[in-house]
Amino acid sequence: MSHRELYCDVCEGVALFEVPPCVDGHGIDCPELICTGCGAAVVIATFPIPVPWSAEGRRHRPAHRAA
Protein backbone atom coordinates (compact mmCIF):
# COMPACT_ATOMS: atom_id res chain seq x y z
CA MET A 1 0.00 0.00 0.00
CA SER A 2 1.09 3.55 -0.73
CA HIS A 3 1.40 6.05 2.14
CA ARG A 4 1.10 9.86 2.15
CA GLU A 5 1.16 12.50 4.86
CA LEU A 6 -1.83 14.85 4.57
CA TYR A 7 -3.85 17.08 6.86
CA CYS A 8 -6.72 15.17 8.52
CA ASP A 9 -9.77 17.22 9.56
CA VAL A 10 -10.82 14.63 12.14
CA CYS A 11 -7.36 14.28 13.74
CA GLU A 12 -6.85 18.07 13.34
CA GLY A 13 -3.28 17.65 12.16
CA VAL A 14 -0.96 15.99 9.68
CA ALA A 15 -1.51 12.25 9.63
CA LEU A 16 -0.40 9.26 7.60
CA PHE A 17 -2.90 8.23 4.91
CA GLU A 18 -2.81 4.96 3.01
CA VAL A 19 -4.48 3.63 -0.12
CA PRO A 20 -6.92 0.84 0.69
CA PRO A 21 -7.18 -2.22 -1.57
CA CYS A 22 -8.77 -0.79 -4.74
CA VAL A 23 -11.46 -2.85 -6.44
CA ASP A 24 -11.56 -0.42 -9.39
CA GLY A 25 -8.09 -1.38 -10.59
CA HIS A 26 -6.33 1.91 -9.79
CA GLY A 27 -3.61 0.24 -7.71
CA ILE A 28 -1.42 2.76 -5.86
CA ASP A 29 -2.94 5.59 -7.96
CA CYS A 30 -6.35 5.10 -6.34
CA PRO A 31 -7.94 8.49 -5.50
CA GLU A 32 -9.35 7.10 -2.23
CA LEU A 33 -7.20 7.47 0.89
CA ILE A 34 -7.79 6.43 4.52
CA CYS A 35 -6.28 8.10 7.61
CA THR A 36 -4.30 5.53 9.59
CA GLY A 37 -5.03 7.42 12.81
CA CYS A 38 -8.82 7.71 12.81
CA GLY A 39 -10.02 5.90 9.66
CA ALA A 40 -11.45 8.99 7.95
CA ALA A 41 -11.67 8.62 4.19
CA VAL A 42 -10.81 11.27 1.61
CA VAL A 43 -10.97 11.29 -2.18
CA ILE A 44 -8.27 13.09 -4.14
CA ALA A 45 -9.88 14.26 -7.36
CA THR A 46 -8.48 16.05 -10.38
CA PHE A 47 -10.58 18.00 -12.82
CA PRO A 48 -9.61 18.52 -16.45
CA ILE A 49 -9.64 22.14 -17.60
CA PRO A 50 -10.84 22.65 -21.18
CA VAL A 51 -8.44 24.63 -23.38
CA PRO A 52 -10.03 26.62 -26.21
CA TRP A 53 -8.43 25.99 -29.60
CA SER A 54 -8.55 28.18 -32.67
CA ALA A 55 -9.37 26.98 -36.17
CA GLU A 56 -5.62 26.78 -36.87
CA GLY A 57 -5.15 24.37 -33.97
CA ARG A 58 -3.41 26.88 -31.68
CA ARG A 59 -4.48 27.97 -28.25
CA HIS A 60 -6.35 31.24 -27.95
CA ARG A 61 -4.57 33.80 -25.85
CA PRO A 62 -6.67 36.22 -23.83
CA ALA A 63 -6.64 39.76 -25.20
CA HIS A 64 -4.61 42.20 -23.13
CA ARG A 65 -6.50 45.29 -22.14
CA ALA A 66 -4.93 48.64 -21.39
CA ALA A 67 -5.69 50.25 -18.07
All heavy atoms as TSV, in Angstrom:
chain	resi	resn	atom	element	x	y	z
A	1	MET	N	N	0.825	-1.186	0.000
A	1	MET	CA	C	0.000	0.000	0.000
A	1	MET	C	C	0.869	1.250	0.000
A	1	MET	O	O	1.926	1.287	0.589
A	1	MET	CB	C	-0.891	0.014	1.236
A	1	MET	CG	C	-1.981	-1.002	1.212
A	1	MET	SD	S	-3.071	-0.752	2.607
A	1	MET	CE	C	-3.748	-2.377	2.729
A	2	SER	N	N	0.381	2.289	-0.662
A	2	SER	CA	C	1.088	3.554	-0.730
A	2	SER	C	C	0.694	4.426	0.463
A	2	SER	O	O	-0.443	4.415	0.910
A	2	SER	CB	C	0.715	4.246	-2.037
A	2	SER	OG	O	1.311	5.510	-2.104
A	3	HIS	N	N	1.659	5.196	0.994
A	3	HIS	CA	C	1.398	6.055	2.138
A	3	HIS	C	C	1.697	7.506	1.789
A	3	HIS	O	O	2.638	7.781	1.055
A	3	HIS	CB	C	2.263	5.641	3.325
A	3	HIS	CG	C	1.911	4.301	3.872
A	3	HIS	ND1	N	2.281	3.126	3.258
A	3	HIS	CD2	C	1.214	3.942	4.967
A	3	HIS	CE1	C	1.829	2.109	3.962
A	3	HIS	NE2	N	1.178	2.568	5.003
A	4	ARG	N	N	0.895	8.428	2.340
A	4	ARG	CA	C	1.102	9.863	2.155
A	4	ARG	C	C	0.785	10.571	3.457
A	4	ARG	O	O	-0.090	10.157	4.205
A	4	ARG	CB	C	0.155	10.425	1.094
A	4	ARG	CG	C	0.327	9.869	-0.268
A	4	ARG	CD	C	-0.644	10.545	-1.210
A	4	ARG	NE	N	-0.781	9.752	-2.410
A	4	ARG	CZ	C	-1.575	10.057	-3.401
A	4	ARG	NH1	N	-2.324	11.122	-3.338
A	4	ARG	NH2	N	-1.646	9.300	-4.452
A	5	GLU	N	N	1.488	11.667	3.716
A	5	GLU	CA	C	1.159	12.503	4.863
A	5	GLU	C	C	0.315	13.671	4.376
A	5	GLU	O	O	0.734	14.430	3.511
A	5	GLU	CB	C	2.432	13.018	5.539
A	5	GLU	CG	C	3.155	11.958	6.326
A	5	GLU	CD	C	4.315	12.531	7.124
A	5	GLU	OE1	O	4.695	13.694	6.909
A	5	GLU	OE2	O	4.844	11.790	7.966
A	6	LEU	N	N	-0.899	13.789	4.916
A	6	LEU	CA	C	-1.832	14.849	4.570
A	6	LEU	C	C	-2.480	15.379	5.834
A	6	LEU	O	O	-2.432	14.741	6.889
A	6	LEU	CB	C	-2.935	14.306	3.637
A	6	LEU	CG	C	-2.494	13.732	2.297
A	6	LEU	CD1	C	-3.661	13.034	1.628
A	6	LEU	CD2	C	-1.962	14.833	1.411
A	7	TYR	N	N	-3.128	16.542	5.724
A	7	TYR	CA	C	-3.854	17.084	6.864
A	7	TYR	C	C	-5.175	16.325	7.008
A	7	TYR	O	O	-5.922	16.160	6.049
A	7	TYR	CB	C	-4.137	18.577	6.666
A	7	TYR	CG	C	-4.857	19.186	7.840
A	7	TYR	CD1	C	-4.140	19.592	8.955
A	7	TYR	CD2	C	-6.227	19.320	7.842
A	7	TYR	CE1	C	-4.786	20.138	10.047
A	7	TYR	CE2	C	-6.883	19.860	8.932
A	7	TYR	CZ	C	-6.160	20.268	10.031
A	7	TYR	OH	O	-6.805	20.800	11.122
A	8	CYS	N	N	-5.466	15.878	8.230
A	8	CYS	CA	C	-6.719	15.172	8.518
A	8	CYS	C	C	-7.614	16.096	9.333
A	8	CYS	O	O	-7.208	16.579	10.397
A	8	CYS	CB	C	-6.441	13.885	9.289
A	8	CYS	SG	S	-7.955	12.980	9.724
A	9	ASP	N	N	-8.825	16.359	8.855
A	9	ASP	CA	C	-9.767	17.222	9.564
A	9	ASP	C	C	-10.222	16.600	10.876
A	9	ASP	O	O	-10.473	17.309	11.848
A	9	ASP	CB	C	-10.988	17.516	8.696
A	9	ASP	CG	C	-10.670	18.451	7.548
A	9	ASP	OD1	O	-9.773	19.299	7.700
A	9	ASP	OD2	O	-11.314	18.322	6.489
A	10	VAL	N	N	-10.354	15.295	10.921
A	10	VAL	CA	C	-10.816	14.626	12.137
A	10	VAL	C	C	-9.717	14.628	13.201
A	10	VAL	O	O	-9.955	14.950	14.364
A	10	VAL	CB	C	-11.279	13.185	11.828
A	10	VAL	CG1	C	-11.703	12.471	13.092
A	10	VAL	CG2	C	-12.426	13.196	10.817
A	11	CYS	N	N	-8.494	14.293	12.803
A	11	CYS	CA	C	-7.361	14.281	13.739
A	11	CYS	C	C	-6.866	15.698	14.050
A	11	CYS	O	O	-6.117	15.898	14.994
A	11	CYS	CB	C	-6.207	13.466	13.161
A	11	CYS	SG	S	-6.562	11.708	12.967
A	12	GLU	N	N	-7.257	16.662	13.225
A	12	GLU	CA	C	-6.848	18.066	13.335
A	12	GLU	C	C	-5.338	18.233	13.288
A	12	GLU	O	O	-4.738	18.950	14.085
A	12	GLU	CB	C	-7.439	18.708	14.585
A	12	GLU	CG	C	-8.946	18.767	14.557
A	12	GLU	CD	C	-9.543	19.418	15.790
A	12	GLU	OE1	O	-8.836	19.578	16.808
A	12	GLU	OE2	O	-10.734	19.766	15.725
A	13	GLY	N	N	-4.716	17.555	12.344
A	13	GLY	CA	C	-3.275	17.654	12.157
A	13	GLY	C	C	-2.819	16.792	10.996
A	13	GLY	O	O	-3.620	16.129	10.339
A	14	VAL	N	N	-1.528	16.815	10.753
A	14	VAL	CA	C	-0.958	15.993	9.685
A	14	VAL	C	C	-0.939	14.542	10.144
A	14	VAL	O	O	-0.510	14.241	11.257
A	14	VAL	CB	C	0.461	16.478	9.326
A	14	VAL	CG1	C	1.080	15.571	8.278
A	14	VAL	CG2	C	0.423	17.907	8.826
A	15	ALA	N	N	-1.438	13.677	9.290
A	15	ALA	CA	C	-1.506	12.249	9.628
A	15	ALA	C	C	-1.083	11.432	8.416
A	15	ALA	O	O	-1.037	11.920	7.288
A	15	ALA	CB	C	-2.930	11.873	10.043
A	16	LEU	N	N	-0.783	10.188	8.661
A	16	LEU	CA	C	-0.404	9.261	7.605
A	16	LEU	C	C	-1.673	8.684	6.978
A	16	LEU	O	O	-2.552	8.185	7.686
A	16	LEU	CB	C	0.462	8.145	8.189
A	16	LEU	CG	C	1.152	7.221	7.210
A	16	LEU	CD1	C	2.132	8.008	6.345
A	16	LEU	CD2	C	1.890	6.142	7.961
A	17	PHE	N	N	-1.776	8.796	5.656
A	17	PHE	CA	C	-2.904	8.229	4.913
A	17	PHE	C	C	-2.381	7.098	4.053
A	17	PHE	O	O	-1.260	7.143	3.560
A	17	PHE	CB	C	-3.547	9.294	4.018
A	17	PHE	CG	C	-4.466	10.228	4.737
A	17	PHE	CD1	C	-3.961	11.234	5.541
A	17	PHE	CD2	C	-5.830	10.105	4.610
A	17	PHE	CE1	C	-4.794	12.107	6.202
A	17	PHE	CE2	C	-6.680	10.978	5.266
A	17	PHE	CZ	C	-6.165	11.979	6.064
A	18	GLU	N	N	-3.196	6.084	3.865
A	18	GLU	CA	C	-2.807	4.963	3.005
A	18	GLU	C	C	-3.921	4.665	2.018
A	18	GLU	O	O	-5.084	4.988	2.234
A	18	GLU	CB	C	-2.457	3.730	3.827
A	18	GLU	CG	C	-3.606	3.132	4.575
A	18	GLU	CD	C	-3.200	1.912	5.387
A	18	GLU	OE1	O	-1.996	1.691	5.616
A	18	GLU	OE2	O	-4.106	1.181	5.800
A	19	VAL	N	N	-3.533	4.042	0.915
A	19	VAL	CA	C	-4.479	3.635	-0.121
A	19	VAL	C	C	-5.032	2.272	0.265
A	19	VAL	O	O	-4.258	1.333	0.460
A	19	VAL	CB	C	-3.786	3.568	-1.497
A	19	VAL	CG1	C	-4.753	3.085	-2.565
A	19	VAL	CG2	C	-3.212	4.920	-1.879
A	20	PRO	N	N	-6.359	2.149	0.383
A	20	PRO	CA	C	-6.924	0.838	0.692
A	20	PRO	C	C	-6.863	-0.069	-0.546
A	20	PRO	O	O	-6.598	0.417	-1.651
A	20	PRO	CB	C	-8.374	1.170	1.055
A	20	PRO	CG	C	-8.670	2.398	0.269
A	20	PRO	CD	C	-7.382	3.173	0.224
A	21	PRO	N	N	-7.108	-1.349	-0.385
A	21	PRO	CA	C	-7.185	-2.217	-1.569
A	21	PRO	C	C	-8.252	-1.682	-2.524
A	21	PRO	O	O	-9.387	-1.443	-2.130
A	21	PRO	CB	C	-7.585	-3.578	-1.005
A	21	PRO	CG	C	-7.168	-3.536	0.434
A	21	PRO	CD	C	-7.301	-2.100	0.858
A	22	CYS	N	N	-7.868	-1.427	-3.767
A	22	CYS	CA	C	-8.767	-0.787	-4.736
A	22	CYS	C	C	-9.410	-1.842	-5.628
A	22	CYS	O	O	-8.725	-2.567	-6.342
A	22	CYS	CB	C	-7.983	0.229	-5.570
A	22	CYS	SG	S	-9.010	1.126	-6.736
A	23	VAL	N	N	-10.734	-1.892	-5.610
A	23	VAL	CA	C	-11.462	-2.848	-6.436
A	23	VAL	C	C	-11.688	-2.320	-7.853
A	23	VAL	O	O	-12.124	-3.044	-8.723
A	23	VAL	CB	C	-12.818	-3.231	-5.796
A	23	VAL	CG1	C	-12.606	-3.929	-4.471
A	23	VAL	CG2	C	-13.695	-2.008	-5.625
A	24	ASP	N	N	-11.369	-1.016	-8.073
A	24	ASP	CA	C	-11.560	-0.417	-9.394
A	24	ASP	C	C	-10.341	-0.565	-10.293
A	24	ASP	O	O	-10.353	-0.112	-11.430
A	24	ASP	CB	C	-11.906	1.066	-9.257
A	24	ASP	CG	C	-13.233	1.284	-8.554
A	24	ASP	OD1	O	-14.137	0.439	-8.723
A	24	ASP	OD2	O	-13.370	2.285	-7.841
A	25	GLY	N	N	-9.259	-1.150	-9.778
A	25	GLY	CA	C	-8.088	-1.384	-10.594
A	25	GLY	C	C	-7.110	-0.221	-10.661
A	25	GLY	O	O	-6.231	-0.205	-11.507
A	26	HIS	N	N	-7.248	0.775	-9.780
A	26	HIS	CA	C	-6.331	1.911	-9.789
A	26	HIS	C	C	-4.954	1.569	-9.214
A	26	HIS	O	O	-3.980	2.238	-9.517
A	26	HIS	CB	C	-6.907	3.075	-8.969
A	26	HIS	CG	C	-8.153	3.646	-9.525
A	26	HIS	ND1	N	-9.327	3.664	-8.815
A	26	HIS	CD2	C	-8.429	4.224	-10.708
A	26	HIS	CE1	C	-10.264	4.222	-9.539
A	26	HIS	NE2	N	-9.753	4.570	-10.701
A	27	GLY	N	N	-4.884	0.583	-8.357
A	27	GLY	CA	C	-3.612	0.238	-7.712
A	27	GLY	C	C	-3.193	1.339	-6.755
A	27	GLY	O	O	-4.007	1.891	-6.023
A	28	ILE	N	N	-1.892	1.717	-6.779
A	28	ILE	CA	C	-1.417	2.755	-5.865
A	28	ILE	C	C	-1.860	4.146	-6.287
A	28	ILE	O	O	-1.707	5.098	-5.531
A	28	ILE	CB	C	0.117	2.714	-5.714
A	28	ILE	CG1	C	0.807	2.973	-7.040
A	28	ILE	CG2	C	0.569	1.419	-5.093
A	28	ILE	CD1	C	2.300	3.191	-6.908
A	29	ASP	N	N	-2.431	4.298	-7.493
A	29	ASP	CA	C	-2.938	5.589	-7.964
A	29	ASP	C	C	-4.405	5.803	-7.615
A	29	ASP	O	O	-5.044	6.715	-8.141
A	29	ASP	CB	C	-2.753	5.711	-9.480
A	29	ASP	CG	C	-1.292	5.760	-9.873
A	29	ASP	OD1	O	-0.492	6.303	-9.085
A	29	ASP	OD2	O	-0.956	5.257	-10.960
A	30	CYS	N	N	-4.946	4.992	-6.741
A	30	CYS	CA	C	-6.347	5.103	-6.345
A	30	CYS	C	C	-6.593	6.470	-5.700
A	30	CYS	O	O	-5.813	6.904	-4.847
A	30	CYS	CB	C	-6.711	3.995	-5.364
A	30	CYS	SG	S	-8.470	3.973	-4.944
A	31	PRO	N	N	-7.663	7.174	-6.074
A	31	PRO	CA	C	-7.937	8.490	-5.496
A	31	PRO	C	C	-8.494	8.427	-4.072
A	31	PRO	O	O	-8.618	9.453	-3.414
A	31	PRO	CB	C	-8.957	9.092	-6.456
A	31	PRO	CG	C	-9.650	7.912	-7.049
A	31	PRO	CD	C	-8.602	6.837	-7.132
A	32	GLU	N	N	-8.813	7.246	-3.578
A	32	GLU	CA	C	-9.347	7.103	-2.226
A	32	GLU	C	C	-8.206	6.864	-1.241
A	32	GLU	O	O	-7.340	6.034	-1.474
A	32	GLU	CB	C	-10.337	5.940	-2.167
A	32	GLU	CG	C	-11.521	6.117	-3.091
A	32	GLU	CD	C	-12.397	4.884	-3.152
A	32	GLU	OE1	O	-12.244	3.982	-2.307
A	32	GLU	OE2	O	-13.214	4.811	-4.076
A	33	LEU	N	N	-8.207	7.612	-0.142
A	33	LEU	CA	C	-7.197	7.466	0.890
A	33	LEU	C	C	-7.874	7.344	2.245
A	33	LEU	O	O	-8.943	7.911	2.466
A	33	LEU	CB	C	-6.251	8.673	0.899
A	33	LEU	CG	C	-5.484	8.939	-0.388
A	33	LEU	CD1	C	-4.779	10.280	-0.305
A	33	LEU	CD2	C	-4.489	7.834	-0.641
A	34	ILE	N	N	-7.247	6.630	3.180
A	34	ILE	CA	C	-7.787	6.435	4.522
A	34	ILE	C	C	-6.738	6.855	5.540
A	34	ILE	O	O	-5.571	6.476	5.446
A	34	ILE	CB	C	-8.190	4.969	4.746
A	34	ILE	CG1	C	-9.324	4.599	3.800
A	34	ILE	CG2	C	-8.592	4.729	6.193
A	34	ILE	CD1	C	-9.759	3.157	3.892
A	35	CYS	N	N	-7.165	7.664	6.531
A	35	CYS	CA	C	-6.278	8.096	7.608
A	35	CYS	C	C	-5.969	6.889	8.487
A	35	CYS	O	O	-6.879	6.177	8.931
A	35	CYS	CB	C	-6.931	9.202	8.435
A	35	CYS	SG	S	-5.965	9.727	9.864
A	36	THR	N	N	-4.679	6.667	8.750
A	36	THR	CA	C	-4.303	5.531	9.585
A	36	THR	C	C	-4.556	5.808	11.059
A	36	THR	O	O	-4.573	4.882	11.866
A	36	THR	CB	C	-2.822	5.169	9.385
A	36	THR	OG1	O	-2.020	6.309	9.694
A	36	THR	CG2	C	-2.558	4.730	7.966
A	37	GLY	N	N	-4.780	7.075	11.415
A	37	GLY	CA	C	-5.029	7.421	12.810
A	37	GLY	C	C	-6.479	7.226	13.222
A	37	GLY	O	O	-6.775	6.622	14.246
A	38	CYS	N	N	-7.408	7.740	12.409
A	38	CYS	CA	C	-8.818	7.712	12.807
A	38	CYS	C	C	-9.712	6.944	11.843
A	38	CYS	O	O	-10.861	6.665	12.144
A	38	CYS	CB	C	-9.338	9.139	12.955
A	38	CYS	SG	S	-9.430	10.047	11.398
A	39	GLY	N	N	-9.214	6.641	10.636
A	39	GLY	CA	C	-10.015	5.902	9.663
A	39	GLY	C	C	-10.850	6.767	8.750
A	39	GLY	O	O	-11.641	6.256	7.956
A	40	ALA	N	N	-10.693	8.101	8.831
A	40	ALA	CA	C	-11.447	8.994	7.950
A	40	ALA	C	C	-11.014	8.771	6.504
A	40	ALA	O	O	-9.840	8.547	6.219
A	40	ALA	CB	C	-11.213	10.446	8.345
A	41	ALA	N	N	-11.961	8.828	5.606
A	41	ALA	CA	C	-11.673	8.616	4.193
A	41	ALA	C	C	-11.715	9.940	3.448
A	41	ALA	O	O	-12.533	10.808	3.750
A	41	ALA	CB	C	-12.686	7.659	3.580
A	42	VAL	N	N	-10.817	10.106	2.487
A	42	VAL	CA	C	-10.811	11.274	1.613
A	42	VAL	C	C	-10.659	10.780	0.181
A	42	VAL	O	O	-10.154	9.692	-0.073
A	42	VAL	CB	C	-9.675	12.274	1.944
A	42	VAL	CG1	C	-9.850	12.871	3.315
A	42	VAL	CG2	C	-8.320	11.641	1.807
A	43	VAL	N	N	-11.119	11.594	-0.752
A	43	VAL	CA	C	-10.969	11.291	-2.176
A	43	VAL	C	C	-10.188	12.437	-2.793
A	43	VAL	O	O	-10.564	13.595	-2.665
A	43	VAL	CB	C	-12.341	11.135	-2.872
A	43	VAL	CG1	C	-12.167	10.929	-4.368
A	43	VAL	CG2	C	-13.115	9.986	-2.271
A	44	ILE	N	N	-9.078	12.107	-3.434
A	44	ILE	CA	C	-8.267	13.088	-4.136
A	44	ILE	C	C	-8.747	13.081	-5.576
A	44	ILE	O	O	-8.620	12.086	-6.278
A	44	ILE	CB	C	-6.761	12.734	-4.081
A	44	ILE	CG1	C	-6.301	12.518	-2.651
A	44	ILE	CG2	C	-5.945	13.786	-4.790
A	44	ILE	CD1	C	-6.392	13.725	-1.768
A	45	ALA	N	N	-9.320	14.202	-6.018
A	45	ALA	CA	C	-9.883	14.265	-7.362
A	45	ALA	C	C	-9.181	15.333	-8.181
A	45	ALA	O	O	-8.816	16.379	-7.668
A	45	ALA	CB	C	-11.379	14.569	-7.301
A	46	THR	N	N	-9.004	15.065	-9.448
A	46	THR	CA	C	-8.482	16.050	-10.378
A	46	THR	C	C	-9.554	16.349	-11.406
A	46	THR	O	O	-10.351	15.486	-11.767
A	46	THR	CB	C	-7.217	15.543	-11.085
A	46	THR	OG1	O	-7.530	14.327	-11.767
A	46	THR	CG2	C	-6.101	15.291	-10.080
A	47	PHE	N	N	-9.584	17.579	-11.852
A	47	PHE	CA	C	-10.580	17.996	-12.820
A	47	PHE	C	C	-9.877	18.521	-14.062
A	47	PHE	O	O	-9.044	19.422	-13.961
A	47	PHE	CB	C	-11.478	19.100	-12.236
A	47	PHE	CG	C	-12.223	18.669	-11.028
A	47	PHE	CD1	C	-11.744	18.942	-9.759
A	47	PHE	CD2	C	-13.396	17.948	-11.141
A	47	PHE	CE1	C	-12.425	18.534	-8.632
A	47	PHE	CE2	C	-14.080	17.533	-10.027
A	47	PHE	CZ	C	-13.603	17.827	-8.772
A	48	PRO	N	N	-10.217	18.004	-15.231
A	48	PRO	CA	C	-9.609	18.525	-16.454
A	48	PRO	C	C	-10.135	19.923	-16.756
A	48	PRO	O	O	-11.299	20.229	-16.513
A	48	PRO	CB	C	-10.039	17.525	-17.525
A	48	PRO	CG	C	-11.276	16.897	-16.991
A	48	PRO	CD	C	-11.145	16.912	-15.490
A	49	ILE	N	N	-9.250	20.782	-17.230
A	49	ILE	CA	C	-9.639	22.140	-17.597
A	49	ILE	C	C	-9.639	22.220	-19.115
A	49	ILE	O	O	-8.604	21.998	-19.753
A	49	ILE	CB	C	-8.657	23.166	-16.999
A	49	ILE	CG1	C	-8.673	23.060	-15.489
A	49	ILE	CG2	C	-8.992	24.574	-17.475
A	49	ILE	CD1	C	-7.623	23.895	-14.814
A	50	PRO	N	N	-10.796	22.569	-19.726
A	50	PRO	CA	C	-10.838	22.651	-21.181
A	50	PRO	C	C	-9.998	23.829	-21.684
A	50	PRO	O	O	-9.997	24.902	-21.096
A	50	PRO	CB	C	-12.320	22.848	-21.498
A	50	PRO	CG	C	-12.911	23.391	-20.249
A	50	PRO	CD	C	-12.087	22.871	-19.114
A	51	VAL	N	N	-9.263	23.591	-22.768
A	51	VAL	CA	C	-8.439	24.629	-23.377
A	51	VAL	C	C	-9.057	24.984	-24.724
A	51	VAL	O	O	-9.208	24.107	-25.581
A	51	VAL	CB	C	-6.991	24.137	-23.564
A	51	VAL	CG1	C	-6.143	25.177	-24.269
A	51	VAL	CG2	C	-6.395	23.733	-22.237
A	52	PRO	N	N	-9.440	26.244	-24.909
A	52	PRO	CA	C	-10.035	26.622	-26.206
A	52	PRO	C	C	-8.976	26.595	-27.311
A	52	PRO	O	O	-7.849	27.029	-27.115
A	52	PRO	CB	C	-10.544	28.041	-25.965
A	52	PRO	CG	C	-9.801	28.551	-24.789
A	52	PRO	CD	C	-9.408	27.354	-23.969
A	53	TRP	N	N	-9.338	26.075	-28.459
A	53	TRP	CA	C	-8.432	25.990	-29.604
A	53	TRP	C	C	-9.006	26.805	-30.746
A	53	TRP	O	O	-10.201	26.860	-30.960
A	53	TRP	CB	C	-8.263	24.547	-30.045
A	53	TRP	CG	C	-7.555	23.712	-29.034
A	53	TRP	CD1	C	-8.137	22.998	-28.029
A	53	TRP	CD2	C	-6.164	23.529	-28.894
A	53	TRP	NE1	N	-7.197	22.369	-27.266
A	53	TRP	CE2	C	-5.958	22.685	-27.785
A	53	TRP	CE3	C	-5.059	23.991	-29.587
A	53	TRP	CZ2	C	-4.704	22.304	-27.364
A	53	TRP	CZ3	C	-3.810	23.594	-29.163
A	53	TRP	CH2	C	-3.637	22.767	-28.072
A	54	SER	N	N	-8.122	27.415	-31.511
A	54	SER	CA	C	-8.552	28.182	-32.672
A	54	SER	C	C	-8.722	27.243	-33.857
A	54	SER	O	O	-8.387	26.065	-33.798
A	54	SER	CB	C	-7.526	29.268	-32.993
A	54	SER	OG	O	-6.330	28.675	-33.457
A	55	ALA	N	N	-9.190	27.786	-34.961
A	55	ALA	CA	C	-9.368	26.982	-36.174
A	55	ALA	C	C	-8.035	26.476	-36.701
A	55	ALA	O	O	-7.971	25.447	-37.358
A	55	ALA	CB	C	-10.087	27.808	-37.233
A	56	GLU	N	N	-6.939	27.203	-36.397
A	56	GLU	CA	C	-5.622	26.782	-36.869
A	56	GLU	C	C	-5.008	25.726	-35.955
A	56	GLU	O	O	-3.905	25.260	-36.198
A	56	GLU	CB	C	-4.659	27.983	-36.937
A	56	GLU	CG	C	-5.064	29.042	-37.938
A	56	GLU	CD	C	-6.039	30.032	-37.328
A	56	GLU	OE1	O	-5.955	30.306	-36.119
A	56	GLU	OE2	O	-6.898	30.533	-38.064
A	57	GLY	N	N	-5.666	25.378	-34.868
A	57	GLY	CA	C	-5.149	24.371	-33.967
A	57	GLY	C	C	-4.236	24.928	-32.884
A	57	GLY	O	O	-3.543	24.202	-32.221
A	58	ARG	N	N	-4.226	26.259	-32.728
A	58	ARG	CA	C	-3.415	26.875	-31.684
A	58	ARG	C	C	-4.314	27.354	-30.558
A	58	ARG	O	O	-5.497	27.639	-30.761
A	58	ARG	CB	C	-2.631	28.058	-32.249
A	58	ARG	CG	C	-1.565	27.613	-33.245
A	58	ARG	CD	C	-0.816	28.796	-33.741
A	58	ARG	NE	N	-1.725	29.535	-34.617
A	58	ARG	CZ	C	-1.433	30.665	-35.224
A	58	ARG	NH1	N	-0.286	31.215	-35.055
A	58	ARG	NH2	N	-2.295	31.257	-36.002
A	59	ARG	N	N	-3.720	27.484	-29.393
A	59	ARG	CA	C	-4.480	27.968	-28.247
A	59	ARG	C	C	-4.796	29.447	-28.406
A	59	ARG	O	O	-3.989	30.211	-28.904
A	59	ARG	CB	C	-3.677	27.794	-26.953
A	59	ARG	CG	C	-3.487	26.383	-26.561
A	59	ARG	CD	C	-2.753	26.326	-25.262
A	59	ARG	NE	N	-2.522	24.939	-24.899
A	59	ARG	CZ	C	-1.948	24.547	-23.804
A	59	ARG	NH1	N	-1.518	25.423	-22.939
A	59	ARG	NH2	N	-1.779	23.284	-23.556
A	60	HIS	N	N	-5.986	29.827	-27.982
A	60	HIS	CA	C	-6.349	31.242	-27.946
A	60	HIS	C	C	-5.668	31.887	-26.757
A	60	HIS	O	O	-5.623	31.323	-25.675
A	60	HIS	CB	C	-7.870	31.413	-27.772
A	60	HIS	CG	C	-8.646	31.087	-28.997
A	60	HIS	ND1	N	-8.690	31.914	-30.092
A	60	HIS	CD2	C	-9.424	30.023	-29.309
A	60	HIS	CE1	C	-9.468	31.379	-31.010
A	60	HIS	NE2	N	-9.920	30.227	-30.563
A	61	ARG	N	N	-5.151	33.055	-26.954
A	61	ARG	CA	C	-4.572	33.799	-25.846
A	61	ARG	C	C	-5.536	34.921	-25.495
A	61	ARG	O	O	-6.083	35.571	-26.392
A	61	ARG	CB	C	-3.212	34.360	-26.210
A	61	ARG	CG	C	-2.226	33.245	-26.453
A	61	ARG	CD	C	-0.860	33.813	-26.701
A	61	ARG	NE	N	0.016	32.732	-27.068
A	61	ARG	CZ	C	1.064	32.385	-26.360
A	61	ARG	NH1	N	1.375	33.056	-25.291
A	61	ARG	NH2	N	1.819	31.384	-26.741
A	62	PRO	N	N	-5.756	35.153	-24.199
A	62	PRO	CA	C	-6.674	36.224	-23.829
A	62	PRO	C	C	-6.138	37.577	-24.302
A	62	PRO	O	O	-4.928	37.803	-24.307
A	62	PRO	CB	C	-6.720	36.154	-22.313
A	62	PRO	CG	C	-5.580	35.309	-21.905
A	62	PRO	CD	C	-5.189	34.485	-23.071
A	63	ALA	N	N	-7.040	38.426	-24.738
A	63	ALA	CA	C	-6.644	39.760	-25.205
A	63	ALA	C	C	-6.194	40.593	-24.013
A	63	ALA	O	O	-6.819	40.581	-22.946
A	63	ALA	CB	C	-7.826	40.424	-25.899
A	64	HIS	N	N	-5.106	41.320	-24.190
A	64	HIS	CA	C	-4.613	42.203	-23.129
A	64	HIS	C	C	-5.325	43.531	-23.254
A	64	HIS	O	O	-5.452	44.095	-24.344
A	64	HIS	CB	C	-3.098	42.393	-23.244
A	64	HIS	CG	C	-2.340	41.136	-22.970
A	64	HIS	ND1	N	-2.170	40.651	-21.698
A	64	HIS	CD2	C	-1.727	40.248	-23.793
A	64	HIS	CE1	C	-1.487	39.528	-21.753
A	64	HIS	NE2	N	-1.207	39.258	-23.011
A	65	ARG	N	N	-5.796	44.012	-22.136
A	65	ARG	CA	C	-6.499	45.291	-22.137
A	65	ARG	C	C	-5.639	46.340	-21.467
A	65	ARG	O	O	-4.949	46.063	-20.483
A	65	ARG	CB	C	-7.823	45.171	-21.405
A	65	ARG	CG	C	-8.738	44.161	-22.076
A	65	ARG	CD	C	-10.107	44.137	-21.512
A	65	ARG	NE	N	-10.147	44.221	-20.074
A	65	ARG	CZ	C	-11.247	44.120	-19.361
A	65	ARG	NH1	N	-12.380	43.935	-19.950
A	65	ARG	NH2	N	-11.215	44.220	-18.046
A	66	ALA	N	N	-5.681	47.530	-21.996
A	66	ALA	CA	C	-4.927	48.639	-21.394
A	66	ALA	C	C	-5.723	49.206	-20.233
A	66	ALA	O	O	-6.959	49.220	-20.241
A	66	ALA	CB	C	-4.678	49.724	-22.427
A	67	ALA	N	N	-5.015	49.685	-19.227
A	67	ALA	CA	C	-5.688	50.251	-18.067
A	67	ALA	C	C	-6.235	51.617	-18.362
A	67	ALA	O	O	-5.851	52.337	-19.186
A	67	ALA	CB	C	-4.706	50.339	-16.908
